[in-house]
């Protein structure tokens, strides 16, 4: 039940949330992230660079 509640809360956040694997594959993106980055279709399983086209944003994410 806690997982469902957490997912519901994250889905309603107005800020984008992105979870990536150590291999730079997208594991989760909330609707705000998808809207901000104009993601078409479900991003899960895609490479980070296939979803985010701005190289500066990718560099920031990779340094985290």
C-alpha contacts under 8 A as a table, 3 or more apart, distances in Angstrom:
res1	aa1	res2	aa2	distance
1	X	4	X	5.26
1	X	5	X	6.33
2	X	5	X	5.05
2	X	6	X	6.06
3	X	6	X	5.11
3	X	7	X	6.12
4	X	7	X	5.13
4	X	8	X	6.12
5	X	8	X	5.06
5	X	9	X	6.26
6	X	9	X	5.17
6	X	10	X	6.19
7	X	10	X	5.14
7	X	11	X	5.99
8	X	11	X	5.18
8	X	12	X	6.48
9	X	12	X	5.32
9	X	13	X	6.55
10	X	13	X	5.28
10	X	17	X	7.40
10	X	30	X	6.72
11	X	30	X	5.26
11	X	31	X	6.16
11	X	32	X	7.68
12	X	31	X	7.84
13	X	16	X	7.26
13	X	32	X	7.04
14	X	32	X	5.84
15	X	32	X	5.80
15	X	33	X	6.98
16	X	29	X	7.43
16	X	30	X	6.22
16	X	31	X	7.24
16	X	32	X	4.61
16	X	33	X	3.77
16	X	34	X	7.48
16	X	36	X	7.22
17	X	28	X	7.87
17	X	29	X	5.67
17	X	30	X	5.48
17	X	32	X	7.28
17	X	33	X	5.81
18	X	26	X	7.41
18	X	27	X	7.74
18	X	28	X	5.75
18	X	29	X	4.58
18	X	30	X	6.82
18	X	33	X	6.90
19	X	26	X	6.12
19	X	27	X	5.38
19	X	28	X	5.01
19	X	29	X	6.45
20	X	23	X	7.77
20	X	24	X	5.63
20	X	25	X	5.40
20	X	26	X	4.46
20	X	27	X	5.19
20	X	28	X	7.02
20	X	48	X	7.74
21	X	24	X	5.19
21	X	25	X	5.24
21	X	26	X	6.45
21	X	27	X	6.52
22	X	25	X	7.43
24	X	47	X	5.91
24	X	48	X	5.54
25	X	44	X	7.51
25	X	45	X	5.60
25	X	46	X	5.53
25	X	47	X	4.59
25	X	48	X	5.80
26	X	29	X	7.39
26	X	43	X	6.46
26	X	44	X	4.91
26	X	45	X	5.22
26	X	46	X	5.59
26	X	47	X	6.23
26	X	48	X	6.18
27	X	44	X	5.04
27	X	45	X	6.13
28	X	43	X	7.46
28	X	44	X	5.68
29	X	33	X	6.01
29	X	34	X	6.62
29	X	43	X	6.95
29	X	44	X	7.22
30	X	33	X	5.46
30	X	34	X	6.45
31	X	34	X	4.98
31	X	35	X	6.11
32	X	35	X	5.10
32	X	36	X	6.04
33	X	36	X	5.11
33	X	37	X	6.11
34	X	37	X	5.44
34	X	38	X	5.67
34	X	39	X	4.80
34	X	40	X	7.72
35	X	38	X	4.98
35	X	39	X	6.52
36	X	39	X	7.93
37	X	51	X	7.69
37	X	52	X	6.74
39	X	42	X	7.60
39	X	43	X	6.97
39	X	51	X	6.50
40	X	43	X	7.58
43	X	46	X	5.62
43	X	51	X	6.97
46	X	50	X	6.56
46	X	51	X	7.16
47	X	50	X	5.23
47	X	51	X	6.81
48	X	51	X	5.46
48	X	52	X	6.09
48	X	58	X	7.52
49	X	52	X	5.25
49	X	53	X	6.18
49	X	58	X	7.11
50	X	53	X	6.89
52	X	55	X	7.70
52	X	57	X	7.48
52	X	58	X	6.90
53	X	58	X	7.92
54	X	57	X	5.45
54	X	58	X	6.52
55	X	58	X	5.03
55	X	59	X	6.15
56	X	59	X	5.10
56	X	60	X	6.34
57	X	60	X	5.17
57	X	61	X	6.27
58	X	61	X	5.10
58	X	62	X	6.08
59	X	62	X	5.12
59	X	63	X	6.34
60	X	63	X	5.33
60	X	64	X	6.78
61	X	64	X	5.46
